[in-house]
Amino acid sequence: MAKTAEDAAYAKATGRPLKSFLLGLTAGGYIALGFVFFTTSQVGAADLPYGVAKVLGGVVFATGLVLVVLTGAELFTSSTLTLTARASGRITWGQLLRNWGVVYVANFLGALTIVALVYLGGTWRNADGGWGAVVLTTSLSKVSHGFLEAFVLGVLCNLMVCLAIWAAYSGRTTTDKIFAVTMPIALFVAAGFEHSVANMFMVPLGLLIKTTAGADFWSGAGLVEGDYAGLTVEAFLADNLLPVTLGNIVGGGVMIGVLYWTIFHHVDGAKQAPERGGKGVASGAGF
């Protein structure tokens, strides 16, 4: 699994940027669709016990990452695992950062594409505005974290996302991969951890609804427009997207990617070196 993860990371970082961009567009769209499913599951869920509603939302949201894994799309949060290939000296920092940048922008554009489709399709007006109310409430909660809190929630989220990806490498069938991915993703969503790419869909949609919705929407949904004054573009970028992205890098790239590289490549390599005539890990490996 460790070798497969490193090989996948190497292939991503050394592949054609256009391919990464196009696969990044699809990944952003799939994660956004997972949040569409999540939002639908939460309409009227206030009548359920808190934990039941959250777990339900988490399980259905996992659809997004399942689609990413099964189609080979490129998602920024899982692309943080390219740090394993960097640790082995197989790619340069330039290649790593180029891949991250291309995929991050593509994910954002893919998520915004679904924002536009959902908005223009009027989905946010479903259930007498109840669907849009879930988006607004969720978006406001996401921009209300302090910087450190958002960062830590980003760390916790990508611990689970990259564990899900890592576990999926062990799968031999489609069913294996779906089961490997679903529960770790359900855990992070149910617990309220923060995923940068998912937020690229939810918060912009919340901002769009807040800015354009008429009085009929607010009254029908039972909401007061002034209660959402804190939902702004500035709050989204500075209080959510920036710290969550940094946390995702640490949680996935460092705490999963580099940790497992250290265990299976560096530590095992050093242990097996005498058996290989003292060759050990290839020279030049490392950061």
C-alpha positions in Angstrom: 0.0 0.0 0.0 2.8 2.4 0.9 4.6 1.7 -2.4 1.3 2.1 -4.3 0.6 5.4 -2.6 4.1 6.7 -3.5 3.9 5.6 -7.1 0.5 7.3 -7.4 2.0 10.5 -6.0 4.9 10.3 -8.4 2.6 9.8 -11.3 0.5 12.8 -10.3 3.4 15.2 -9.8 5.2 14.2 -13.1 2.1 14.0 -15.3 0.9 16.5 -17.8 -0.6 19.6 -16.0 -3.5 19.7 -18.5 -4.5 16.1 -17.5 -4.3 17.1 -13.8 -6.4 20.2 -14.4 -9.1 18.3 -16.2 -9.2 15.5 -13.5 -9.2 18.3 -10.9 -12.3 19.8 -12.4 -14.1 16.6 -12.1 -12.9 16.0 -8.5 -14.2 19.5 -7.5 -17.5 18.7 -9.1 -17.8 15.3 -7.5 -17.1 16.6 -4.0 -19.6 19.4 -4.6 -22.2 16.8 -5.6 -21.5 15.0 -2.3 -22.4 18.2 -0.5 -25.5 18.5 -2.6 -26.5 15.0 -1.3 -25.5 16.0 2.3 -27.6 19.2 2.1 -30.6 17.3 0.9 -30.3 14.8 3.7 -30.3 17.6 6.3 -33.5 19.2 5.2 -35.9 18.5 8.0 -33.3 16.5 9.9 -33.6 18.8 12.9 -36.3 16.5 14.2 -33.8 13.6 14.4 -31.3 13.1 17.2 -28.2 15.2 16.6 -25.9 12.2 16.0 -28.2 10.4 13.7 -28.7 13.4 11.5 -24.9 14.0 11.3 -24.0 10.4 10.6 -26.7 10.3 7.9 -25.2 13.4 6.3 -21.7 11.9 6.5 -22.6 8.7 4.9 -24.3 10.3 1.9 -21.5 12.9 1.5 -19.0 10.0 1.1 -20.6 9.6 -2.4 -18.3 12.4 -3.6 -15.0 10.8 -2.6 -16.2 7.4 -3.8 -16.7 9.0 -7.2 -13.2 10.6 -7.0 -11.6 7.3 -6.2 -13.4 5.2 -8.7 -12.9 7.6 -11.6 -9.3 8.5 -10.9 -10.0 12.2 -10.4 -7.4 14.5 -8.7 -8.5 16.0 -5.4 -6.2 18.6 -3.7 -6.7 17.0 -0.2 -5.6 13.6 -1.3 -2.9 15.1 -3.6 -1.1 16.3 -0.4 0.1 12.7 -0.3 2.6 13.7 -3.0 4.8 14.6 -0.1 5.7 10.9 0.0 7.3 11.1 -3.4 9.1 14.3 -2.4 10.4 12.5 0.8 11.8 9.8 -1.4 13.5 12.3 -3.7 11.5 11.1 -6.7 10.1 14.6 -7.4 11.2 18.2 -6.8 9.5 20.8 -4.7 8.7 22.6 -8.0 6.9 19.6 -9.4 5.0 19.1 -6.1 3.9 22.7 -5.8 2.9 22.8 -9.5 0.7 19.8 -9.0 -0.9 21.2 -5.9 -1.5 24.6 -7.5 -3.1 23.2 -10.7 -5.3 20.7 -8.8 -6.4 23.3 -6.2 -7.5 25.8 -8.9 -9.2 23.1 -10.9 -11.0 21.8 -7.8 -12.3 25.3 -7.1 -13.5 25.8 -10.7 -15.2 22.4 -10.6 -16.9 23.2 -7.4 -18.1 26.6 -8.7 -19.5 24.9 -11.8 -21.8 22.9 -9.5 -22.6 26.0 -7.6 -23.8 27.7 -10.8 -25.8 24.6 -11.9 -27.5 24.2 -8.5 -28.3 27.9 -8.3 -29.7 28.2 -11.8 -31.6 25.0 -11.4 -33.4 26.5 -8.4 -32.5 23.6 -6.1 -31.8 26.0 -3.3 -35.6 26.9 -3.3 -36.6 23.3 -2.6 -38.7 22.5 0.5 -40.0 26.1 0.6 -36.4 27.4 0.9 -35.5 24.7 3.5 -32.7 23.4 1.2 -31.2 26.9 0.9 -31.6 27.4 4.7 -29.3 24.4 5.3 -26.7 25.9 2.9 -26.8 29.3 4.7 -26.7 27.8 8.2 -23.8 25.5 7.3 -21.9 28.2 5.5 -22.2 30.6 8.4 -20.9 28.0 10.8 -17.9 27.4 8.6 -16.8 31.1 8.6 -17.4 31.5 12.3 -14.4 29.5 13.4 -11.3 31.2 14.7 -8.2 30.8 12.6 -6.6 28.1 14.9 -9.9 26.2 15.3 -10.4 26.1 11.5 -6.8 25.0 11.0 -7.1 22.1 13.5 -10.5 21.1 12.0 -8.7 21.0 8.6 -6.0 18.8 10.1 -8.5 16.4 11.5 -10.5 16.3 8.2 -7.6 15.4 6.0 -6.3 12.8 8.4 -9.6 11.0 7.6 -9.6 11.7 3.9 -6.0 10.5 3.3 -6.6 7.5 5.5 -9.6 6.7 3.3 -7.5 7.1 0.2 -4.7 5.0 1.7 -7.2 2.3 2.7 -8.7 2.3 -0.8 -5.3 1.2 -2.2 -5.8 -2.1 -0.4 -9.1 -2.7 -2.3 -9.2 -5.3 -5.1 -12.8 -4.7 -6.2 -15.1 -1.7 -6.6 -17.0 -2.8 -3.5 -13.8 -3.0 -1.5 -12.9 0.6 -2.4 -16.4 1.9 -1.6 -16.4 0.4 1.8 -12.8 1.6 2.5 -13.7 5.1 1.7 -17.2 5.5 3.1 -16.8 5.3 6.9 -13.7 7.5 7.3 -15.4 10.2 5.2 -18.7 9.8 7.2 -16.6 10.3 10.3 -15.1 13.6 9.3 -18.4 15.0 8.1 -20.4 13.8 11.1 -17.8 15.3 13.4 -17.8 18.7 11.7 -14.2 18.7 10.4 -13.3 21.1 7.6 -12.5 20.1 4.0 -11.2 22.9 1.8 -12.6 21.6 -1.5 -16.1 20.9 0.0 -16.1 24.4 1.3 -15.4 25.7 -2.2 -18.9 24.6 -3.0 -20.9 25.2 0.2 -19.8 28.7 1.2 -19.9 30.3 -2.3 -23.4 28.9 -2.8 -24.3 30.3 0.6 -22.9 33.7 -0.4 -24.8 33.6 -3.7 -28.1 32.8 -2.0 -27.6 35.4 0.7 -26.8 38.1 -2.0 -29.6 37.3 -4.4 -32.5 35.8 -2.5 -35.6 37.9 -2.3 -37.9 38.6 0.6 -40.1 35.6 -0.4 -37.2 33.2 0.2 -36.3 34.6 3.6 -39.9 34.5 4.8 -40.6 31.1 3.4 -37.5 29.6 4.9 -38.2 31.3 8.3 -34.9 33.1 8.2 -33.8 36.6 9.1 -31.4 38.0 6.5 -29.5 40.1 9.1 -28.5 36.9 11.0 -26.2 36.1 8.1 -24.3 39.4 8.1 -21.1 37.5 9.0 -21.2 35.4 5.8 -18.9 37.4 3.6 -16.3 36.7 0.9 -13.6 38.1 3.2 -14.6 35.8 6.0 -14.7 32.8 3.7 -11.2 33.4 2.3 -9.5 34.5 5.5 -11.3 32.7 8.3 -12.1 29.4 6.5 -10.4 28.6 3.2 -6.9 29.7 4.2 -6.6 28.0 7.6 -8.5 24.9 6.4 -6.2 24.5 3.4 -3.1 24.7 5.6 -4.6 22.3 8.0 -5.5 19.9 5.2 -1.8 19.9 4.1 -0.6 19.1 7.6 -3.2 16.5 8.3 -2.9 14.6 5.0 0.5 15.3 3.7 2.5 15.3 6.9 0.5 13.3 9.5 -0.4 10.5 7.0 1.9 10.7 4.0 5.2 11.5 5.7 4.4 9.4 8.7 3.7 6.3 6.6 6.7 7.0 4.4 8.9 7.2 7.5 7.5 3.9 8.8 7.5 1.8 5.7 10.3 3.4 3.6 12.8 5.0 6.0 12.5 2.8 9.1 11.9 -0.5 7.2 14.6 0.5 4.7 17.2 1.0 7.4 16.2 -2.3 9.1 16.6 -4.2 5.9 19.8 -2.5 4.8 22.2 -5.2 6.1 20.2 -7.8 4.3 20.7 -5.9 1.0 24.4 -5.6 1.6 24.2 -2.2 3.3 22.5 -0.4 0.4 19.6 0.9 2.5 17.5 3.7 1.2 18.6 5.2 -2.1 21.0 8.0 -1.8 19.5 11.4 -2.4 16.2 10.4 -0.8 14.6 12.8 1.6 13.3 16.3 1.7 
